[in-house]
């Protein structure tokens, strides 16, 4: 049985990275797909672990060699998912989790029919802004660029299978875990609690006027 792709997207500051790290430490048989990027390395980041940091020239060469399953320009930098990395795991029967933007997710939707798409949002726009400012990893200008993208990103969330509101990290981690395990059910991993939790974060249960108004959308 091939592994599955779990694609996670969400605005910058939604807590996706921390969430994915917690999920990776809890769920067995799941690997993170390390993306390539042209953005500069932030303090504390490790090349090969958080990203493969490459020059624009190297990135463009990789595009030409068709090395990416998808790639996109996000906030002025290039990001791409290496095709070989995900294929290797899928063929080994290992599930793969990807943290990619909404454009990349859209491209993968056509190519990987049984991939599972999860959108992570903070409880509100105000909380998102506070988290970005507290993180202090970006300059003021970059924070404005990232905030400017939020409405556009959140309006893409309706194309995802699940929406997880990251209010409390522990609950959000349990929800992502439930989504992954419940999507493995046909492989024998039966759990009523997991199924119920995953059902609760299905897009149709979360998406609506109350959800959209938190992000200035109608
Ligand atoms: P950051 O610079 O904050 O690490 O990431 C910025 C955005 O790029 C995030 O939304 C993240 O999900 C997205 N991203 C990271 N890797 C990839 C990738 O391989 N492909 C695409 N399309 N987006 C990515």
Boltz pocket constraint, residues with backbone or C-beta under 6 A from the ligand:
constraints:
  - pocket:
      binder: B
      contacts: [[A, 8], [A, 9], [A, 10], [A, 11], [A, 12], [A, 35], [A, 36], [A, 39], [A, 70], [A, 71], [A, 72], [A, 74], [A, 79], [A, 80], [A, 81], [A, 99], [A, 100], [A, 101], [A, 102], [A, 103], [A, 104], [A, 105]]
      max_distance: 6.0
